[in-house]
Amino acid sequence: MKKVLEKTRSLLRRYRTHLVTIGIVFVLLLVFLWPRIFVSVHPGELGVLYSRLFGGTVLDRTYQEGLHFIPPWNILFVYDVRIQEDTQFIEVLTRDGLTVTVQASLRYQIVRDRLPVLHQQIGPEYKRKIILPIMTSAVRQTIGSYRPDALYSTAREELQDKMLVDATEEMGRIPILIHGFVVKEIILPDLLRNSIVDKLVAEQQYLRYHYLLLEAKEEAKRKAIQGQAIRYYQSLVNENMTENFLRYEGIQATARLAASENAKVVVVGSGKDGLPIILNTQDTPRLPDPRNASVPLPAPPRETAVTNSSTEDVMKPQGEGFGWNLGGSDFLDYMDKIDRILLNPTKDLPPEPRRDSAK
């Protein structure tokens, strides 16, 4: 055993320089080839192995998430198999030959089970080779069938559904699943956009005027019905309004005035019931029924001259009631006396004004 150890030590001493060189080269190679030898597959990713020595692309196996040891002569291609989205600004010619810019997004996802076929037939640049051309073709094919003004009124869902159908048909058997199209913005030329906006505003104004006309017609119908109701109500009131009912209402109003605590002046009328003038309807002539045109209107009462000159005759009994006997200057003197009494804070009776004797 000692002899073996001594021989090993002698060999190490003899080839020490060569061993150190080999070790350094090995470490450098390991550091350089580390990313190719130890490959990490991150969440949402999937790996496809390309074997240089055993048949190329491995179609029956995919590498799941985690750390994998790969021989340095093989290559492991890692793909993102989550839902992805690409947004592009695409210029499109409409049916009228005008150029509009459409901002559209496409959501898609690689079919996990057929990833090796995608890698073998298309490769890692499938976005540039497949996704963008199909996306551009679907947008141009759909938008190109519309007029510019129709793009404003057409629902976005309709455009997106048509784009999705076109893209799915063009995708065919390629192992990529399209989830949907999203039209984010449609940019029209400024002149065309202003014209479309003016047209839409004019249409809305027309609809507004049409609504106002309908509202006016309905309002006219409402007023006509209201007028008929008022006419019917007035006819019922004129037929059923009797003097006894008015006298009862006058008594009730007089009682409410008397019970009120507010200061008031009540002018008592000359009717037999002694009601206030505003409630006395005994001596008020009734207007004829407008439906009976043959009844003439009552003639207005004639004014009679009063020759009484004494202030004592201003108020006296008249018939069955109690009222005013208006007598020219005597009435004016009486009202002047009342004003001086009301405006005198000491409540002293002022002397009567001197009157010239009647000649």
Buried (B, 14 or more C-beta within 10 A) or exposed (E): EEEEEEEEEEEEEEEEEEEEEEEEEEEEEEEEEEEBBEBEBEEEBBBBBBBEEEEEBBBEEBBEEEEBEBEEEBBBBBBEBEEBEEEBEBEBEBEEEBEBEBBBBBBBBBEEEBBBBBBBEBEEEBBEEBBBEBBBBBBBBBBEEBEBBEBBEBEEEEBBBBBBBBBEEBBEEBBBBBEBBBBEEBEBEEEBBEBBEEEEEEEEEEEEEEEEEEEEEEEEEEEEEEEEEEEEEEEEEEEEEEEEEBBEBBBEBBEEEEEEEEEEEEEBBBBEBBBBEEBBBBEEEEEEEEEEEEEEEEEEEEEEEEEBEEBEEBEEEEEEBBBBBEBEEBBEBBEEBEEBEEEEEEEEEEEEEEEEEEE
